[in-house]
Amino acid sequence: MFVKPKNGRSVPDPARGDLLPEEGRNVEESQYWYRREIDGDIEIVQPENVGEPEKKVTAK
């Protein structure tokens, strides 16, 4: 799942041992991240490139 911190929030990422960057990142879905969302620390978003199928190039 892709998460971003809400404005002005510093949110620890326990799996990486650092803070969640402002632009967000993919994280493993867990109770930790759902609690952060309920607390108003993060938002769960669809990254811009997700949902668009990749174009496959085939040699002819």
CHARMM internal coordinates of N, CA and C (Angstrom, degrees):
IC EDIT
DIST 1 N 1 CA 1.4408
DIST 1 CA 1 C 1.5181
ANGL 1 N 1 CA 1 C 107.73
DIST 1 C 2 N 1.3092
ANGL 1 CA 1 C 2 N 116.83
DIHE 1 N 1 CA 1 C 2 N 151.50
DIST 2 N 2 CA 1.4574
ANGL 1 C 2 N 2 CA 122.07
DIHE 1 CA 1 C 2 N 2 CA -177.01
DIST 2 CA 2 C 1.5201
ANGL 2 N 2 CA 2 C 108.08
DIHE 1 C 2 N 2 CA 2 C -107.35
DIST 2 C 3 N 1.3332
ANGL 2 CA 2 C 3 N 116.54
DIHE 2 N 2 CA 2 C 3 N 125.57
DIST 3 N 3 CA 1.4602
ANGL 2 C 3 N 3 CA 121.09
DIHE 2 CA 2 C 3 N 3 CA -177.85
DIST 3 CA 3 C 1.5248
ANGL 3 N 3 CA 3 C 110.37
DIHE 2 C 3 N 3 CA 3 C -127.45
DIST 3 C 4 N 1.3258
ANGL 3 CA 3 C 4 N 115.16
DIHE 3 N 3 CA 3 C 4 N 150.63
DIST 4 N 4 CA 1.4661
ANGL 3 C 4 N 4 CA 122.82
DIHE 3 CA 3 C 4 N 4 CA 176.92
DIST 4 CA 4 C 1.5196
ANGL 4 N 4 CA 4 C 108.15
DIHE 3 C 4 N 4 CA 4 C -132.05
DIST 4 C 5 N 1.3364
ANGL 4 CA 4 C 5 N 117.29
DIHE 4 N 4 CA 4 C 5 N 143.06
DIST 5 N 5 CA 1.4638
ANGL 4 C 5 N 5 CA 118.53
DIHE 4 CA 4 C 5 N 5 CA 174.99
DIST 5 CA 5 C 1.5255
ANGL 5 N 5 CA 5 C 109.97
DIHE 4 C 5 N 5 CA 5 C -71.88
DIST 5 C 6 N 1.3129
ANGL 5 CA 5 C 6 N 116.03
DIHE 5 N 5 CA 5 C 6 N 145.24
DIST 6 N 6 CA 1.4639
ANGL 5 C 6 N 6 CA 119.42
DIHE 5 CA 5 C 6 N 6 CA 174.44
DIST 6 CA 6 C 1.5254
ANGL 6 N 6 CA 6 C 107.59
DIHE 5 C 6 N 6 CA 6 C -72.69
DIST 6 C 7 N 1.3168
ANGL 6 CA 6 C 7 N 116.57
DIHE 6 N 6 CA 6 C 7 N 159.17
DIST 7 N 7 CA 1.4682
ANGL 6 C 7 N 7 CA 122.19
DIHE 6 CA 6 C 7 N 7 CA -174.96
DIST 7 CA 7 C 1.5182
ANGL 7 N 7 CA 7 C 113.14
DIHE 6 C 7 N 7 CA 7 C -48.84
DIST 7 C 8 N 1.3199
ANGL 7 CA 7 C 8 N 115.06
DIHE 7 N 7 CA 7 C 8 N 128.27
DIST 8 N 8 CA 1.4543
ANGL 7 C 8 N 8 CA 120.95
DIHE 7 CA 7 C 8 N 8 CA 175.63
DIST 8 CA 8 C 1.5093
ANGL 8 N 8 CA 8 C 115.43
DIHE 7 C 8 N 8 CA 8 C 79.99
DIST 8 C 9 N 1.3094
ANGL 8 CA 8 C 9 N 118.35
DIHE 8 N 8 CA 8 C 9 N 4.12
DIST 9 N 9 CA 1.4667
ANGL 8 C 9 N 9 CA 121.03
DIHE 8 CA 8 C 9 N 9 CA -177.39
DIST 9 CA 9 C 1.5231
ANGL 9 N 9 CA 9 C 110.72
DIHE 8 C 9 N 9 CA 9 C -97.83
DIST 9 C 10 N 1.3210
ANGL 9 CA 9 C 10 N 115.74
DIHE 9 N 9 CA 9 C 10 N 138.98
DIST 10 N 10 CA 1.4603
ANGL 9 C 10 N 10 CA 122.83
DIHE 9 CA 9 C 10 N 10 CA 170.57
DIST 10 CA 10 C 1.5179
ANGL 10 N 10 CA 10 C 106.14
DIHE 9 C 10 N 10 CA 10 C -107.67
DIST 10 C 11 N 1.3197
ANGL 10 CA 10 C 11 N 115.82
DIHE 10 N 10 CA 10 C 11 N 113.49
DIST 11 N 11 CA 1.4592
ANGL 10 C 11 N 11 CA 120.66
DIHE 10 CA 10 C 11 N 11 CA -173.52
DIST 11 CA 11 C 1.5248
ANGL 11 N 11 CA 11 C 109.28
DIHE 10 C 11 N 11 CA 11 C -117.55
DIST 11 C 12 N 1.3354
ANGL 11 CA 11 C 12 N 117.87
DIHE 11 N 11 CA 11 C 12 N 117.20
DIST 12 N 12 CA 1.4618
ANGL 11 C 12 N 12 CA 120.12
DIHE 11 CA 11 C 12 N 12 CA 177.81
DIST 12 CA 12 C 1.5268
ANGL 12 N 12 CA 12 C 111.55
DIHE 11 C 12 N 12 CA 12 C -66.82
DIST 12 C 13 N 1.3246
ANGL 12 CA 12 C 13 N 115.06
DIHE 12 N 12 CA 12 C 13 N 142.15
DIST 13 N 13 CA 1.4660
ANGL 12 C 13 N 13 CA 121.71
DIHE 12 CA 12 C 13 N 13 CA 172.48
DIST 13 CA 13 C 1.5250
ANGL 13 N 13 CA 13 C 106.16
DIHE 12 C 13 N 13 CA 13 C -108.27
DIST 13 C 14 N 1.3260
ANGL 13 CA 13 C 14 N 117.97
DIHE 13 N 13 CA 13 C 14 N 100.31
DIST 14 N 14 CA 1.4641
ANGL 13 C 14 N 14 CA 120.53
DIHE 13 CA 13 C 14 N 14 CA -173.77
DIST 14 CA 14 C 1.5255
ANGL 14 N 14 CA 14 C 113.73
DIHE 13 C 14 N 14 CA 14 C -64.15
DIST 14 C 15 N 1.3108
ANGL 14 CA 14 C 15 N 118.43
DIHE 14 N 14 CA 14 C 15 N -26.49
DIST 15 N 15 CA 1.4634
ANGL 14 C 15 N 15 CA 120.87
DIHE 14 CA 14 C 15 N 15 CA -179.82
DIST 15 CA 15 C 1.5233
ANGL 15 N 15 CA 15 C 111.76
DIHE 14 C 15 N 15 CA 15 C -71.59
DIST 15 C 16 N 1.3256
ANGL 15 CA 15 C 16 N 117.21
DIHE 15 N 15 CA 15 C 16 N -29.81
DIST 16 N 16 CA 1.4680
ANGL 15 C 16 N 16 CA 120.98
DIHE 15 CA 15 C 16 N 16 CA -177.65
DIST 16 CA 16 C 1.5222
ANGL 16 N 16 CA 16 C 113.15
DIHE 15 C 16 N 16 CA 16 C -107.01
DIST 16 C 17 N 1.3127
ANGL 16 CA 16 C 17 N 116.86
DIHE 16 N 16 CA 16 C 17 N -13.96
DIST 17 N 17 CA 1.4600
ANGL 16 C 17 N 17 CA 119.68
DIHE 16 CA 16 C 17 N 17 CA 178.99
DIST 17 CA 17 C 1.5143
ANGL 17 N 17 CA 17 C 114.05
DIHE 16 C 17 N 17 CA 17 C 74.23
DIST 17 C 18 N 1.3282
ANGL 17 CA 17 C 18 N 117.11
DIHE 17 N 17 CA 17 C 18 N 22.74
DIST 18 N 18 CA 1.4593
ANGL 17 C 18 N 18 CA 120.43
DIHE 17 CA 17 C 18 N 18 CA 177.32
DIST 18 CA 18 C 1.5267
ANGL 18 N 18 CA 18 C 108.84
DIHE 17 C 18 N 18 CA 18 C -138.08
DIST 18 C 19 N 1.3302
ANGL 18 CA 18 C 19 N 115.75
DIHE 18 N 18 CA 18 C 19 N -170.58
DIST 19 N 19 CA 1.4634
ANGL 18 C 19 N 19 CA 120.03
DIHE 18 CA 18 C 19 N 19 CA 178.52
DIST 19 CA 19 C 1.5222
ANGL 19 N 19 CA 19 C 109.97
DIHE 18 C 19 N 19 CA 19 C -93.49
DIST 19 C 20 N 1.3067
ANGL 19 CA 19 C 20 N 115.49
DIHE 19 N 19 CA 19 C 20 N 147.95
DIST 20 N 20 CA 1.4521
ANGL 19 C 20 N 20 CA 121.82
DIHE 19 CA 19 C 20 N 20 CA 175.86
DIST 20 CA 20 C 1.5297
ANGL 20 N 20 CA 20 C 108.16
DIHE 19 C 20 N 20 CA 20 C -63.92
DIST 20 C 21 N 1.3405
ANGL 20 CA 20 C 21 N 118.71
DIHE 20 N 20 CA 20 C 21 N 125.47
DIST 21 N 21 CA 1.4670
ANGL 20 C 21 N 21 CA 119.49
DIHE 20 CA 20 C 21 N 21 CA -179.06
DIST 21 CA 21 C 1.5298
ANGL 21 N 21 CA 21 C 111.63
DIHE 20 C 21 N 21 CA 21 C -68.76
DIST 21 C 22 N 1.3368
ANGL 21 CA 21 C 22 N 116.13
DIHE 21 N 21 CA 21 C 22 N 156.28
DIST 22 N 22 CA 1.4683
ANGL 21 C 22 N 22 CA 121.31
DIHE 21 CA 21 C 22 N 22 CA -178.73
DIST 22 CA 22 C 1.5163
ANGL 22 N 22 CA 22 C 112.49
DIHE 21 C 22 N 22 CA 22 C -57.00
DIST 22 C 23 N 1.3382
ANGL 22 CA 22 C 23 N 116.94
DIHE 22 N 22 CA 22 C 23 N -34.66
DIST 23 N 23 CA 1.4646
ANGL 22 C 23 N 23 CA 120.02
DIHE 22 CA 22 C 23 N 23 CA -179.21
DIST 23 CA 23 C 1.5225
ANGL 23 N 23 CA 23 C 112.74
DIHE 22 C 23 N 23 CA 23 C -78.54
DIST 23 C 24 N 1.3313
ANGL 23 CA 23 C 24 N 116.41
DIHE 23 N 23 CA 23 C 24 N -6.48
DIST 24 N 24 CA 1.4561
ANGL 23 C 24 N 24 CA 121.32
DIHE 23 CA 23 C 24 N 24 CA 178.14
DIST 24 CA 24 C 1.5174
ANGL 24 N 24 CA 24 C 112.42
DIHE 23 C 24 N 24 CA 24 C 85.60
DIST 24 C 25 N 1.3363
ANGL 24 CA 24 C 25 N 115.61
DIHE 24 N 24 CA 24 C 25 N 175.71
DIST 25 N 25 CA 1.4616
ANGL 24 C 25 N 25 CA 121.02
DIHE 24 CA 24 C 25 N 25 CA 177.20
DIST 25 CA 25 C 1.5161
ANGL 25 N 25 CA 25 C 109.90
DIHE 24 C 25 N 25 CA 25 C -163.80
DIST 25 C 26 N 1.3148
ANGL 25 CA 25 C 26 N 114.60
DIHE 25 N 25 CA 25 C 26 N 163.65
DIST 26 N 26 CA 1.4557
ANGL 25 C 26 N 26 CA 121.17
DIHE 25 CA 25 C 26 N 26 CA 173.61
DIST 26 CA 26 C 1.5122
ANGL 26 N 26 CA 26 C 108.56
DIHE 25 C 26 N 26 CA 26 C -75.77
DIST 26 C 27 N 1.3108
ANGL 26 CA 26 C 27 N 116.15
DIHE 26 N 26 CA 26 C 27 N 133.48
DIST 27 N 27 CA 1.4619
ANGL 26 C 27 N 27 CA 121.97
DIHE 26 CA 26 C 27 N 27 CA 177.80
DIST 27 CA 27 C 1.5196
ANGL 27 N 27 CA 27 C 108.44
DIHE 26 C 27 N 27 CA 27 C -132.96
DIST 27 C 28 N 1.3085
ANGL 27 CA 27 C 28 N 115.44
DIHE 27 N 27 CA 27 C 28 N 160.21
DIST 28 N 28 CA 1.4541
ANGL 27 C 28 N 28 CA 119.75
DIHE 27 CA 27 C 28 N 28 CA 176.67
DIST 28 CA 28 C 1.5240
ANGL 28 N 28 CA 28 C 108.84
DIHE 27 C 28 N 28 CA 28 C -73.67
DIST 28 C 29 N 1.3083
ANGL 28 CA 28 C 29 N 116.09
DIHE 28 N 28 CA 28 C 29 N 131.52
DIST 29 N 29 CA 1.4606
ANGL 28 C 29 N 29 CA 121.26
DIHE 28 CA 28 C 29 N 29 CA -179.93
DIST 29 CA 29 C 1.5217
ANGL 29 N 29 CA 29 C 109.11
DIHE 28 C 29 N 29 CA 29 C -61.25
DIST 29 C 30 N 1.3399
ANGL 29 CA 29 C 30 N 116.04
DIHE 29 N 29 CA 29 C 30 N 126.01
DIST 30 N 30 CA 1.4660
ANGL 29 C 30 N 30 CA 119.70
DIHE 29 CA 29 C 30 N 30 CA -179.43
DIST 30 CA 30 C 1.5228
ANGL 30 N 30 CA 30 C 110.10
DIHE 29 C 30 N 30 CA 30 C -156.77
DIST 30 C 31 N 1.3163
ANGL 30 CA 30 C 31 N 113.66
DIHE 30 N 30 CA 30 C 31 N 168.28
DIST 31 N 31 CA 1.4575
ANGL 30 C 31 N 31 CA 120.65
DIHE 30 CA 30 C 31 N 31 CA 178.27
DIST 31 CA 31 C 1.5330
ANGL 31 N 31 CA 31 C 110.28
DIHE 30 C 31 N 31 CA 31 C -61.58
DIST 31 C 32 N 1.3278
ANGL 31 CA 31 C 32 N 116.90
DIHE 31 N 31 CA 31 C 32 N -33.89
DIST 32 N 32 CA 1.4684
ANGL 31 C 32 N 32 CA 121.34
DIHE 31 CA 31 C 32 N 32 CA 179.23
DIST 32 CA 32 C 1.5296
ANGL 32 N 32 CA 32 C 110.47
DIHE 31 C 32 N 32 CA 32 C -54.98
DIST 32 C 33 N 1.3402
ANGL 32 CA 32 C 33 N 116.44
DIHE 32 N 32 CA 32 C 33 N -50.42
DIST 33 N 33 CA 1.4622
ANGL 32 C 33 N 33 CA 119.58
DIHE 32 CA 32 C 33 N 33 CA -176.85
DIST 33 CA 33 C 1.5188
ANGL 33 N 33 CA 33 C 111.73
DIHE 32 C 33 N 33 CA 33 C -70.11
DIST 33 C 34 N 1.3100
ANGL 33 CA 33 C 34 N 119.05
DIHE 33 N 33 CA 33 C 34 N -34.69
DIST 34 N 34 CA 1.4676
ANGL 33 C 34 N 34 CA 120.40
DIHE 33 CA 33 C 34 N 34 CA 176.19
DIST 34 CA 34 C 1.5276
ANGL 34 N 34 CA 34 C 110.81
DIHE 33 C 34 N 34 CA 34 C -66.24
DIST 34 C 35 N 1.3295
ANGL 34 CA 34 C 35 N 117.44
DIHE 34 N 34 CA 34 C 35 N -35.38
DIST 35 N 35 CA 1.4765
ANGL 34 C 35 N 35 CA 119.98
DIHE 34 CA 34 C 35 N 35 CA 175.43
DIST 35 CA 35 C 1.5235
ANGL 35 N 35 CA 35 C 110.32
DIHE 34 C 35 N 35 CA 35 C -66.06
DIST 35 C 36 N 1.3273
ANGL 35 CA 35 C 36 N 117.95
DIHE 35 N 35 CA 35 C 36 N -40.15
DIST 36 N 36 CA 1.4659
ANGL 35 C 36 N 36 CA 120.89
DIHE 35 CA 35 C 36 N 36 CA 178.38
DIST 36 CA 36 C 1.5273
ANGL 36 N 36 CA 36 C 110.05
DIHE 35 C 36 N 36 CA 36 C -62.01
DIST 36 C 37 N 1.3344
ANGL 36 CA 36 C 37 N 116.95
DIHE 36 N 36 CA 36 C 37 N -37.27
DIST 37 N 37 CA 1.4669
ANGL 36 C 37 N 37 CA 119.96
DIHE 36 CA 36 C 37 N 37 CA 178.19
DIST 37 CA 37 C 1.5288
ANGL 37 N 37 CA 37 C 110.45
DIHE 36 C 37 N 37 CA 37 C -66.99
DIST 37 C 38 N 1.3180
ANGL 37 CA 37 C 38 N 117.60
DIHE 37 N 37 CA 37 C 38 N -45.20
DIST 38 N 38 CA 1.4690
ANGL 37 C 38 N 38 CA 121.71
DIHE 37 CA 37 C 38 N 38 CA 179.34
DIST 38 CA 38 C 1.5285
ANGL 38 N 38 CA 38 C 110.61
DIHE 37 C 38 N 38 CA 38 C -61.41
DIST 38 C 39 N 1.3386
ANGL 38 CA 38 C 39 N 116.84
DIHE 38 N 38 CA 38 C 39 N -37.27
DIST 39 N 39 CA 1.4627
ANGL 38 C 39 N 39 CA 121.36
DIHE 38 CA 38 C 39 N 39 CA 179.51
DIST 39 CA 39 C 1.5283
ANGL 39 N 39 CA 39 C 112.71
DIHE 38 C 39 N 39 CA 39 C -75.14
DIST 39 C 40 N 1.3401
ANGL 39 CA 39 C 40 N 117.66
DIHE 39 N 39 CA 39 C 40 N -8.95
DIST 40 N 40 CA 1.4578
ANGL 39 C 40 N 40 CA 120.86
DIHE 39 CA 39 C 40 N 40 CA 179.13
DIST 40 CA 40 C 1.5109
ANGL 40 N 40 CA 40 C 113.96
DIHE 39 C 40 N 40 CA 40 C 84.81
DIST 40 C 41 N 1.3350
ANGL 40 CA 40 C 41 N 117.92
DIHE 40 N 40 CA 40 C 41 N 15.49
DIST 41 N 41 CA 1.4623
ANGL 40 C 41 N 41 CA 121.21
DIHE 40 CA 40 C 41 N 41 CA -178.91
DIST 41 CA 41 C 1.5247
ANGL 41 N 41 CA 41 C 113.03
DIHE 40 C 41 N 41 CA 41 C -84.57
DIST 41 C 42 N 1.3252
ANGL 41 CA 41 C 42 N 117.54
DIHE 41 N 41 CA 41 C 42 N -29.38
DIST 42 N 42 CA 1.4603
ANGL 41 C 42 N 42 CA 121.49
DIHE 41 CA 41 C 42 N 42 CA -176.67
DIST 42 CA 42 C 1.5166
ANGL 42 N 42 CA 42 C 110.34
DIHE 41 C 42 N 42 CA 42 C -135.77
DIST 42 C 43 N 1.3318
ANGL 42 CA 42 C 43 N 114.29
DIHE 42 N 42 CA 42 C 43 N 168.74
DIST 43 N 43 CA 1.4509
ANGL 42 C 43 N 43 CA 120.79
DIHE 42 CA 42 C 43 N 43 CA 168.43
DIST 43 CA 43 C 1.5206
ANGL 43 N 43 CA 43 C 107.42
DIHE 42 C 43 N 43 CA 43 C -128.53
DIST 43 C 44 N 1.3182
ANGL 43 CA 43 C 44 N 115.33
DIHE 43 N 43 CA 43 C 44 N 142.67
DIST 44 N 44 CA 1.4546
ANGL 43 C 44 N 44 CA 121.23
DIHE 43 CA 43 C 44 N 44 CA 176.85
DIST 44 CA 44 C 1.5182
ANGL 44 N 44 CA 44 C 106.35
DIHE 43 C 44 N 44 CA 44 C -91.71
DIST 44 C 45 N 1.3260
ANGL 44 CA 44 C 45 N 116.51
DIHE 44 N 44 CA 44 C 45 N 124.44
DIST 45 N 45 CA 1.4647
ANGL 44 C 45 N 45 CA 121.03
DIHE 44 CA 44 C 45 N 45 CA -174.89
DIST 45 CA 45 C 1.5222
ANGL 45 N 45 CA 45 C 110.56
DIHE 44 C 45 N 45 CA 45 C -130.40
DIST 45 C 46 N 1.3132
ANGL 45 CA 45 C 46 N 114.02
DIHE 45 N 45 CA 45 C 46 N 164.07
DIST 46 N 46 CA 1.4549
ANGL 45 C 46 N 46 CA 120.82
DIHE 45 CA 45 C 46 N 46 CA 171.02
DIST 46 CA 46 C 1.5208
ANGL 46 N 46 CA 46 C 105.87
DIHE 45 C 46 N 46 CA 46 C -94.05
DIST 46 C 47 N 1.3263
ANGL 46 CA 46 C 47 N 118.55
DIHE 46 N 46 CA 46 C 47 N 120.18
DIST 47 N 47 CA 1.4647
ANGL 46 C 47 N 47 CA 118.21
DIHE 46 CA 46 C 47 N 47 CA 175.55
DIST 47 CA 47 C 1.5271
ANGL 47 N 47 CA 47 C 109.64
DIHE 46 C 47 N 47 CA 47 C -62.54
DIST 47 C 48 N 1.3132
ANGL 47 CA 47 C 48 N 116.55
DIHE 47 N 47 CA 47 C 48 N 153.74
DIST 48 N 48 CA 1.4579
ANGL 47 C 48 N 48 CA 121.42
DIHE 47 CA 47 C 48 N 48 CA -172.70
DIST 48 CA 48 C 1.5228
ANGL 48 N 48 CA 48 C 113.39
DIHE 47 C 48 N 48 CA 48 C -58.65
DIST 48 C 49 N 1.3283
ANGL 48 CA 48 C 49 N 117.88
DIHE 48 N 48 CA 48 C 49 N -32.05
DIST 49 N 49 CA 1.4581
ANGL 48 C 49 N 49 CA 119.64
DIHE 48 CA 48 C 49 N 49 CA -176.15
DIST 49 CA 49 C 1.5248
ANGL 49 N 49 CA 49 C 113.43
DIHE 48 C 49 N 49 CA 49 C -92.76
DIST 49 C 50 N 1.3116
ANGL 49 CA 49 C 50 N 118.68
DIHE 49 N 49 CA 49 C 50 N -0.69
DIST 50 N 50 CA 1.4580
ANGL 49 C 50 N 50 CA 121.11
DIHE 49 CA 49 C 50 N 50 CA 178.55
DIST 50 CA 50 C 1.5174
ANGL 50 N 50 CA 50 C 108.97
DIHE 49 C 50 N 50 CA 50 C -84.25
DIST 50 C 51 N 1.3057
ANGL 50 CA 50 C 51 N 116.33
DIHE 50 N 50 CA 50 C 51 N 141.71
DIST 51 N 51 CA 1.4483
ANGL 50 C 51 N 51 CA 120.70
DIHE 50 CA 50 C 51 N 51 CA 178.71
DIST 51 CA 51 C 1.5118
ANGL 51 N 51 CA 51 C 113.33
DIHE 50 C 51 N 51 CA 51 C 95.32
DIST 51 C 52 N 1.3258
ANGL 51 CA 51 C 52 N 116.92
DIHE 51 N 51 CA 51 C 52 N -14.72
DIST 52 N 52 CA 1.4497
ANGL 51 C 52 N 52 CA 120.46
DIHE 51 CA 51 C 52 N 52 CA 176.69
DIST 52 CA 52 C 1.5227
ANGL 52 N 52 CA 52 C 107.62
DIHE 51 C 52 N 52 CA 52 C -97.63
DIST 52 C 53 N 1.3084
ANGL 52 CA 52 C 53 N 117.76
DIHE 52 N 52 CA 52 C 53 N 121.33
DIST 53 N 53 CA 1.4610
ANGL 52 C 53 N 53 CA 118.69
DIHE 52 CA 52 C 53 N 53 CA -179.66
DIST 53 CA 53 C 1.5212
ANGL 53 N 53 CA 53 C 111.08
DIHE 52 C 53 N 53 CA 53 C -65.03
DIST 53 C 54 N 1.3222
ANGL 53 CA 53 C 54 N 114.96
DIHE 53 N 53 CA 53 C 54 N 143.26
DIST 54 N 54 CA 1.4564
ANGL 53 C 54 N 54 CA 119.36
DIHE 53 CA 53 C 54 N 54 CA 178.33
DIST 54 CA 54 C 1.5151
ANGL 54 N 54 CA 54 C 108.99
DIHE 53 C 54 N 54 CA 54 C -73.83
DIST 54 C 55 N 1.3144
ANGL 54 CA 54 C 55 N 115.33
DIHE 54 N 54 CA 54 C 55 N 142.78
DIST 55 N 55 CA 1.4576
ANGL 54 C 55 N 55 CA 119.71
DIHE 54 CA 54 C 55 N 55 CA 177.81
DIST 55 CA 55 C 1.5182
ANGL 55 N 55 CA 55 C 108.12
DIHE 54 C 55 N 55 CA 55 C -83.31
DIST 55 C 56 N 1.3106
ANGL 55 CA 55 C 56 N 115.34
DIHE 55 N 55 CA 55 C 56 N 126.36
DIST 56 N 56 CA 1.4572
ANGL 55 C 56 N 56 CA 120.25
DIHE 55 CA 55 C 56 N 56 CA 179.83
DIST 56 CA 56 C 1.5189
ANGL 56 N 56 CA 56 C 108.99
DIHE 55 C 56 N 56 CA 56 C -94.37
DIST 56 C 57 N 1.3056
ANGL 56 CA 56 C 57 N 114.57
DIHE 56 N 56 CA 56 C 57 N 134.44
DIST 57 N 57 CA 1.4556
ANGL 56 C 57 N 57 CA 120.39
DIHE 56 CA 56 C 57 N 57 CA 178.18
DIST 57 CA 57 C 1.5179
ANGL 57 N 57 CA 57 C 107.28
DIHE 56 C 57 N 57 CA 57 C -103.14
DIST 57 C 58 N 1.3046
ANGL 57 CA 57 C 58 N 115.71
DIHE 57 N 57 CA 57 C 58 N 125.29
DIST 58 N 58 CA 1.4616
ANGL 57 C 58 N 58 CA 119.47
DIHE 57 CA 57 C 58 N 58 CA 178.65
DIST 58 CA 58 C 1.5140
ANGL 58 N 58 CA 58 C 109.34
DIHE 57 C 58 N 58 CA 58 C -119.34
DIST 58 C 59 N 1.3084
ANGL 58 CA 58 C 59 N 115.57
DIHE 58 N 58 CA 58 C 59 N 139.22
DIST 59 N 59 CA 1.4620
ANGL 58 C 59 N 59 CA 120.61
DIHE 58 CA 58 C 59 N 59 CA 178.43
DIST 59 CA 59 C 1.5232
ANGL 59 N 59 CA 59 C 109.03
DIHE 58 C 59 N 59 CA 59 C -80.25
DIST 59 C 60 N 1.3122
ANGL 59 CA 59 C 60 N 115.60
DIHE 59 N 59 CA 59 C 60 N 139.19
DIST 60 N 60 CA 1.4684
ANGL 59 C 60 N 60 CA 119.47
DIHE 59 CA 59 C 60 N 60 CA 179.30
DIST 60 CA 60 C 1.4999
ANGL 60 N 60 CA 60 C 110.47
DIHE 59 C 60 N 60 CA 60 C -111.54
END
COOR INIT
IC SEED 1 N 1 CA 1 C
IC BUILD
